[in-house]
Amino acid sequence: DRGVTMADCWHIIATIRREFPELPIGLLVYANLVMHQGAGPFYRTAAAAGADSVLVADAPLLEGGPLSDAARREGIAPIYIAPPNADEARLEAIAARSEGYVYVTSRSGVTGADERLRDDSARLLRRLAALGSSPTLLGFGIATPAHVRAALALGAAGAISGSAVVRHVERHAEGGTALIHAVSTFVRTMKEATCR
């Protein structure tokens, strides 16, 4: 809506990678972005920009093979989502195919802040650990440091807070130092909650 292009996004990622060479950079995208460019070119561009992992949020596990193959060819870790309703066979496939981490959703539905985390997430986290999955990160509804601590207490290796960060960006859409201060302060408090 503000005229931002994929080229702009790749430039931002490359700039962050140059400034912070050890920082893990994971992308969450939708399949239309990948397919518009083509899987091979998309992942080559992502790798050149410095991305480490890509989660194609709307790519079903059973149809994600070609995307995962294209990602791996470029040294990008494919990431998959483990939803609360996943059966045993699906969890086994997610554990086997997701590299870098597994995005465990704390509830069904869409992303966004929620007041509480569901205890049934603990079952998913335990099961994925027993299957030898990559580290599990809990997402959906992670909006406060208390949510981060709760995610870790349930057994997650970490937490993902996307919508809450976006809210801070939207509140400071004018940009500048107010935006940088708001986002960096929020992220710092969330990161501090991971210190056990």
DRENMAR-990312 format. One record per residue: residue in one letter; residue number from 1; x, y, z of N, C-alpha, C in turn. Coordinates in pm, whole numbers, plus 32768, in hexadecimal, padded with zeros to 4 digits. Each point is the difference from the previous one (the first is absolute). Layout:
N
R/A/NUM/X/Y/Z/X/Y/Z/X/Y/Z
...
# end
This chain:
196
R/D/1/8051/7F88/8000/7FAF/8078/8000/8056/807F/8000
R/R/2/8078/7FF4/802F/8057/8075/8007/806D/7FFE/7F95
R/G/3/7FEA/7FAD/7F9A/805E/7FFC/7F92/807C/7FAB/8018
R/V/4/7FFD/7FAC/8067/8073/7FA9/801D/7FFD/7F89/7FA1
R/T/5/8071/7FE5/7FC1/800A/7F92/7FA1/8051/7F8E/803D
R/M/6/7FFD/7F8D/7FBF/8055/7F91/802B/8093/8027/7FF7
R/A/7/8025/804D/7F9A/808B/802E/7FF5/8027/8053/807B
R/D/8/7FA3/8053/8030/801A/804D/807A/8017/7FA3/8077
R/C/9/7FAD/7F9A/800A/800C/7FA1/8070/8084/7FB5/7FF9
R/W/10/8027/7FD2/7F89/8081/7FBA/7FF3/8073/805C/8027
R/H/11/7FF5/807F/7FDA/8068/8061/8023/8009/8011/8098
R/I/12/7F8F/8009/8042/7FFE/800E/8093/8040/7F85/8041
R/I/13/7FDB/7F8A/7FD1/8038/7F85/8039/8097/7FFD/7FEC
R/A/14/802E/8024/7F88/8090/8001/7FE4/8049/8064/8058
R/T/15/7FC2/8073/8019/803D/8065/8057/800B/7FCC/808F
R/I/16/7F97/7FC0/8031/8003/7FC6/8087/806B/7F94/8007
R/R/17/8009/7FAB/7F99/8063/7F95/7FFF/808E/8038/8006
R/R/18/801B/806B/7FB4/8086/803D/8003/8020/8038/8089
R/E/19/7F9E/8040/803E/8015/803F/8082/800A/7F9A/8071
R/F/20/7FB4/7F93/7FF4/7FF9/7F9A/806A/8015/7F76/7FC2
R/P/21/807C/7FDC/7FDF/8018/7F83/7FB6/7FD8/7F81/804A
R/E/22/7FF8/8002/8083/7FDE/7F88/804E/7F6B/7FF8/8024
R/L/23/7FB4/8069/7FE4/7F73/8004/8024/7FB0/7F9F/7FAA
R/P/24/7FB6/7FA3/803D/7FAA/7FA9/7FAE/7F90/8053/7FBF
R/I/25/7FEE/7FEC/7F7F/7F96/8047/7FB7/7FA1/7F99/7FC5
R/G/26/7F86/7FFF/8035/7F99/7FA6/7FCE/7F90/8050/7FC1
R/L/27/7FD3/7FD2/7F8D/7F94/8044/7FBA/7F7F/7FB1/800C
R/L/28/7F92/8046/800F/7F7B/7FC5/7FF9/7FBC/8041/7F89
R/V/29/7FE4/7FAF/7F9A/7FC6/8034/7F85/7F88/7FAB/7FD8
R/Y/30/7FBB/802C/7F9A/7F92/7FB3/7FC8/8029/7FCC/7F77
R/A/31/7FC2/7F93/7FD8/8028/7FB9/7F87/7FFD/8058/7F84
R/N/32/7FA4/8061/7FFB/7FF9/8053/7F88/8082/804C/7FE8
R/L/33/8047/8028/806A/8080/8044/7FEF/806A/7FA3/7FC7
R/V/34/7FFD/7F84/802D/8060/7F9E/7FCF/7FE0/7FDB/7F6F
R/M/35/7F83/7FE2/7FE5/7FD9/7FD0/7F7C/8006/806E/7F96
R/H/36/7FEB/807C/8027/800A/806F/7FA1/808C/8007/7FC4
R/Q/37/8063/7FEB/8054/808B/8006/7FD4/8030/7F78/7FCE
R/G/38/7FBF/7F95/802D/802F/7F79/7FE6/8051/7FD2/8079
R/A/39/7FEF/7F82/8029/8040/7FD1/807B/8097/800E/7FFA
R/G/40/803E/7FD2/7F94/8092/8009/7FF5/8032/808F/800B
R/P/41/7FCE/805A/7FAB/802D/808C/8009/7FE1/8041/8088
R/F/42/7F8B/7FE0/8039/7FDE/803A/8082/8068/7FD9/8069
R/Y/43/801D/7F7F/800B/805E/7FD4/8067/808E/802C/7FE3
R/R/44/8027/800C/7F80/8085/8036/7FDF/800B/8091/802E
R/T/45/7F96/804C/7FE8/7FFF/808C/802B/8001/800A/8098
R/A/46/7FB2/7FAB/8042/7FFD/7FFF/8093/808A/7FE0/8039
R/A/47/8043/7F9D/7FC5/8085/7FDA/802F/8064/8072/7FE7
R/A/48/7FF9/803E/7F8C/805B/806F/7FE1/7FEB/8075/805F
R/A/49/7F84/8017/802A/7FE2/806D/805D/802F/7FDF/808D
R/G/50/8009/7F7D/8021/802F/7FDA/8084/7F9C/7FBA/8058
R/A/51/7F8F/7FD5/7FC8/7F9D/7FB9/8051/8035/7F75/8025
R/D/52/7FDA/7FD3/8077/8028/7F7B/802F/7F90/7F9A/7FF2
R/S/53/7F84/802D/8010/7F8E/7FA4/7FFA/7F89/8047/7FC1
R/V/54/7FA6/7FAD/7FC9/7F85/8036/7FC7/7F8D/7FA4/8027
R/L/55/7F99/803D/8038/7F81/7FBD/801C/7F9B/8035/7F9B
R/V/56/7FD0/7FA8/7FA9/7F97/8025/7FA1/7F7D/7FD9/8045
R/A/57/7FC0/8063/803D/7F93/7FE7/805E/7F8A/7FB5/7FC5
R/D/58/7FE4/8015/7F82/7F8B/7FBF/7FC5/8024/7F8C/7FA4
R/A/59/8078/7FCD/800B/8028/7F8A/7FB2/7FE6/7F83/8055
R/P/60/7FA2/7FAD/7FD8/7FE4/7F87/804D/8079/7FA4/8006
R/L/61/800E/7FBC/806E/806F/7FA4/8014/800B/7F9C/7F8D
R/L/62/7F91/7FC6/7FD8/8002/7F99/7F9A/8026/8035/7F76
R/E/63/7FF0/8082/7FEB/8021/803C/7F7F/807F/8055/8007
R/G/64/8041/8001/8073/8074/8057/8013/8084/7FC7/7FD2
R/G/65/8001/7F84/7FD1/807C/7FBF/7FD7/8054/804F/7F9E
R/P/66/7FC7/802E/7F90/804F/804D/7FA0/8038/8083/803B
R/L/67/7FB2/803F/8057/8032/807A/8040/8073/7FE0/805E
R/S/68/7FF2/7F95/804E/806C/7FD7/805A/807D/7FDC/7FB2
R/D/69/7FF0/7FB8/7F92/8073/7FDA/7FAE/8047/807C/7FCA
R/A/70/7FB3/8060/7FCF/803B/807C/7FCB/8047/804D/806F
R/A/71/7FC4/8002/8077/803F/8045/8071/8085/7FBF/8023
R/R/72/8000/7F7D/800F/807A/7FB8/8026/8070/8013/7F9A
R/R/73/7FDD/8002/7F80/8067/8015/7F98/8049/8084/8014
R/E/74/7FBD/8061/803C/803D/8084/8015/8033/8012/808F
R/G/75/7FFD/7F96/8050/8030/800A/808A/7F9E/8044/805D
R/I/76/7F82/8001/7FDB/7F96/803D/8052/7FB5/7F90/8048
R/A/77/7FE9/8012/8081/7FB6/7F9C/804E/7F6A/8011/7FE8
R/P/78/7FBC/7F96/7FD0/7F6E/8007/7FF5/7FC1/7FEE/808A
R/I/79/7F9B/804E/801C/7FBB/7FFE/8081/7F70/7FD6/7FE9
R/Y/80/7FCC/7FAE/805B/7F74/7FD7/7FF9/7FB8/8021/8082
R/I/81/7F7C/800A/7FF4/7FA9/801F/8071/7FC6/7F80/8039
R/A/82/8003/7FF5/8085/7FBE/7F91/8046/7F83/8038/8043
R/P/83/7F89/7FE6/7FC6/7F85/8034/803A/7FCE/7FA8/8072
R/P/84/7FA9/8035/8055/7FCE/7FB4/8073/7FB6/7F81/7FDB
R/N/85/7FC6/7FFB/7F89/7FB1/7F8B/7FDA/8050/7F98/7FAF
R/A/86/8083/800D/7FFD/8052/7FA3/7FB1/7FFA/7F74/803B
R/D/87/7FE9/7F9E/7FA9/8002/7F75/802E/8091/7FCD/8003
R/E/88/8012/7F86/802E/8086/7FC9/8013/804F/7FFB/7F7D
R/A/89/7FC2/7FD4/7F94/8047/7FF6/7F80/802E/808A/7FD0
R/R/90/7FAB/8062/8012/8025/8088/7FD5/8070/8038/8057
R/L/91/7FFB/7FE8/8083/806C/802E/8057/8084/7FBE/7FDB
R/E/92/7FFC/7F80/7FDE/807B/7FBB/7FD7/8039/8040/7F82
R/A/93/7FAA/801F/7FA0/802E/803F/7F84/8038/808C/801A
R/I/94/7FBD/804C/8055/802F/8087/8022/8088/7FF7/8044
R/A/95/800E/7FA5/805F/8080/7FF0/8047/806F/7FDB/7F9F
R/A/96/7FE2/7FAE/7F9D/8065/7FD3/7FA1/8024/806D/7F9A
R/R/97/7FA2/8053/7FD8/8016/805D/7F91/8025/808D/8029
R/S/98/7FD9/802A/8077/801B/808A/8029/808F/8009/8033
R/E/99/804A/805E/7FCB/808B/8014/8027/800E/808A/803F
R/G/100/805E/8010/8058/8011/8080/8042/7FA9/800B/807B
R/Y/101/7F7F/7FF3/7FEE/7FA0/7FFC/806E/7F7A/7FCF/7FCC
R/V/102/7FA6/7FE2/805C/7F75/7FE0/7FDF/7FAB/806E/803E
R/Y/103/7FA8/803A/7FB0/7FA5/8067/8031/7F85/7FB9/8038
R/V/104/7FF4/7FFD/8084/7F8E/7FC0/8043/7F98/806B/801D
R/T/105/7F88/7FEE/7FCB/7F97/8062/8018/7FB8/7FE0/8083
R/S/106/7FEC/8067/804F/7FC4/7FED/8084/7F69/7FEA/7FF9
R/R/107/7FC7/8019/7F8B/7F6F/7FED/7FF0/7FE1/7FFA/7F6B
R/S/108/7F88/7FD4/7FE0/7FD2/8002/7F76/7FD6/808E/7FDD
R/G/109/7FF7/801C/7F7F/7FD1/8083/7FD5/806F/8053/7FC4
R/V/110/7FF8/8083/8019/805F/805D/7FC4/805B/8039/806B
R/T/111/806C/8040/7FD2/805E/803B/805D/7FC0/8077/8047
R/G/112/8042/802E/8069/7FCF/8073/804A/8008/7FE6/8095
R/A/113/8001/806B/804B/800E/7FF4/8090/7F88/7FBA/803D
R/D/114/801B/7FB4/8067/7F98/7FBA/804A/8023/8012/8093
R/E/115/7FA0/7FF3/8055/8018/8016/808D/8044/7F8B/8047
R/R/116/7FF7/7F8A/7FC9/803A/7F8E/8046/8033/7F9A/7F9A
R/L/117/805F/7FB2/802C/8031/7F92/7FAD/7FB8/7F82/8029
R/R/118/7FED/7FA8/7FA3/7FB6/7F85/801A/805E/7F93/8032
R/D/119/7FD7/7FBB/8067/8052/7F94/8036/8011/7F8D/7F9E
R/D/120/7FA5/7FF3/7F9D/8010/7F93/7FA1/807B/8014/7FA8
R/S/121/8039/8079/8001/807E/8016/7FB9/806F/7FAA/803C
R/A/122/7FF9/7FE8/8081/8067/7FAF/8042/8005/7F74/7FC5
R/R/123/7F8C/7FC9/7FDE/7FFD/7F7A/7FC4/804B/8000/7F7B
R/L/124/7FE6/8063/7FAD/8045/8009/7F80/8096/800F/8013
R/L/125/8027/8056/805C/808E/8018/8019/8046/7F81/802F
R/R/126/7FC1/7FB8/805C/803B/7F81/8030/800A/7F99/7F91
R/R/127/7F98/7FF6/7FB1/7FFE/7F9C/7F95/806B/801E/7F97
R/L/128/800D/807E/7FD8/8066/8024/7F9E/808D/7FE7/8037
R/A/129/8014/801E/807F/8083/7FE4/803D/801D/7F6A/7FFD
R/A/130/7F9C/7FAF/801F/8012/7F6E/7FFE/801F/7FCE/7F73
R/L/131/7FCF/8047/7F9B/8019/7FD9/7F75/8086/8035/7FCC
R/G/132/8048/804A/8054/8083/8034/7FD8/7FF9/8075/7FA0
R/S/133/7F98/8050/800C/7FF0/8072/7FA5/806B/806A/8019
R/S/134/8008/805E/7FA4/804E/8079/8017/7FC2/8049/8077
R/P/135/8046/8063/8038/7FC6/8049/8072/7F74/8034/7FE1
R/T/136/7FAA/7FFE/8064/7F76/802C/7FF0/7FF0/808F/8033
R/L/137/7FC1/8053/7FAF/7FE1/8089/8025/7F69/800F/8000
R/L/138/7FCB/8034/806E/7F6F/800E/800E/7FD5/808A/7FCE
R/G/139/7F99/8002/7FAD/7FCD/807D/7FCB/7F69/8005/8005
R/F/140/7FC6/806D/7FD4/7F72/8020/8003/7FDC/8030/808D
R/G/141/7FEF/807F/800E/7FD4/8036/8080/806F/802B/805D
R/I/142/807C/7FFC/7FD4/8071/8026/8055/800D/8098/7FF8
R/A/143/7FD5/8045/8069/7FFB/8093/7FFC/8040/8043/8078
R/T/144/8024/7FB4/8066/8038/803A/807A/8075/7FAA/8031
R/P/145/8056/8039/8054/8069/7FAF/803C/7FC7/7F89/804F
R/A/146/7F8C/8011/803D/7FC2/7F90/8048/7FDE/7F8E/7FA1
R/H/147/7FD5/8021/7F86/7FE5/7F98/7F9D/8080/7FB5/7FDB
R/V/148/806E/8049/7FF3/8080/7FC1/7FE0/8027/7F9F/806F
R/R/149/7FF7/802E/807C/8022/7FA8/8071/7FA5/7F86/8003
R/A/150/7F7F/8014/7FE3/7FA2/7F8F/7FFE/8024/7F9D/7F92
R/A/151/8027/8033/7F8B/8028/7FA8/7F91/8077/7FAB/8028
R/L/152/8062/803D/8040/8076/7FB6/802C/7FDB/7F9A/806C
R/A/153/7FA6/8027/8059/7FD5/7FA4/806B/7FB7/7F87/7FC7
R/L/154/7FBD/8012/7F8E/7FBB/7F90/7FBF/8061/7FA2/7FB9
R/G/155/807D/802D/7FED/8064/7FAC/7FC0/8033/8032/7F7B
R/A/156/7FD4/8075/7FD3/8032/8037/7F82/808F/8031/8011
R/A/157/804D/7FF9/7F95/8088/8034/8001/8000/8098/7FF4
R/G/158/7F92/8038/7FCF/7FF4/808F/7FEF/7F72/8025/7FDB
R/A/159/7FEC/807F/7FE1/7F7A/8031/7FDE/8009/805E/7F89
R/I/160/7F96/8005/7FB3/7FF7/8058/7F8B/7F92/8065/801A
R/S/161/8022/8080/7FF1/7FA0/806B/8017/7FFD/8059/7F85
R/G/162/7FA7/7FE2/7FA4/7FF7/804D/7F84/7F9B/8070/8007
R/S/163/7F83/7FDF/801E/7F95/8064/7FFE/8017/806F/8066
R/A/164/803B/7FDF/8072/801A/8066/8065/8069/8064/7FCF
R/V/165/8064/7FD0/7FB9/8065/8059/7FC6/7FBE/805A/7F97
R/V/166/7FAC/7FC4/7FAD/7FBB/804D/7F98/7FAC/8070/803F
R/R/167/7FC0/7FE4/8070/7FB0/8068/8043/8058/8077/8026
R/H/168/8079/7FE6/8032/805B/806E/8022/8028/804E/7F83
R/V/169/8019/7FBA/7F94/8022/8044/7F82/7F8B/8056/7FD2
R/E/170/7F87/7FCA/8006/7F8A/804C/7FD3/7FE8/807C/8056
R/R/171/801B/7FF6/8081/7FEC/8073/805A/8063/8070/7FE2
R/H/172/8070/7FDE/7FC3/8069/8061/7FE3/801D/8001/7F6A
R/A/173/7F97/8000/7FB1/800D/7FF5/7F6F/804D/8074/7FC3
R/E/174/800D/806D/804A/804C/8072/7FCC/8095/7FE0/7FF7
R/G/175/8029/7F93/8044/808C/7FD5/7FF9/8059/804D/805E
R/G/176/807D/8008/7FDD/8060/804D/804E/8023/7FC1/8085
R/T/177/8034/8053/8058/8033/7FCF/8080/7F92/7FC9/805A
R/A/178/7F87/8036/7FF6/7F92/7FCC/8054/7FE4/7F6E/7FDE
R/L/179/7FFF/7FDF/7F80/7FEB/7F76/7FD5/8071/7FA7/8031
R/I/180/807B/802A/7FE9/8074/7FB0/802A/7FFD/7FE9/8096
R/H/181/7FE3/8069/804C/7FFC/7FF2/8092/7F90/7FA1/802C
R/A/182/7F89/8010/7FC7/7F8E/7FAC/8028/801B/7F6D/7FE2
R/V/183/802D/7FE2/7F88/8017/7F75/7FDA/8076/7FC6/804D
R/S/184/806E/804A/800A/8074/7FC9/8047/7FE3/7FEB/8094
R/T/185/7FB4/8059/803E/7FDC/7FEE/808D/7FA9/7F84/8011
R/F/186/7F9D/7FF1/7FA9/7FA8/7F8B/8008/804F/7F7F/7FEC
R/V/187/8051/7FFB/7F98/804D/7F87/7FE4/8060/7FE1/8073
R/R/188/803F/8066/8038/805C/7FEA/8070/7FB6/7FC2/8078
R/T/189/7F89/8033/8020/7FB7/7FC7/8072/7FD6/7F70/7FE5
R/M/190/7FDE/7FE3/7F83/7FDB/7F76/7FDD/807A/7FA5/800A
R/K/191/8073/802E/7FCE/807A/7FB1/8006/802B/7FE9/8091
R/E/192/7FF6/8067/8052/8025/7FF2/808E/7FAC/7F95/8044
R/A/193/7F87/7FEC/7FD3/7FA8/7F9A/803B/8032/7F73/7FE3
R/T/194/805B/7FF0/7FA0/8036/7F7B/7FE2/8071/7FDA/805E
R/C/195/8034/805E/804A/8070/7FE4/805B/7FCC/7FB5/807A
R/R/196/802E/7F87/800E/7FCC/7FAA/806B/8052/800E/807D
# end
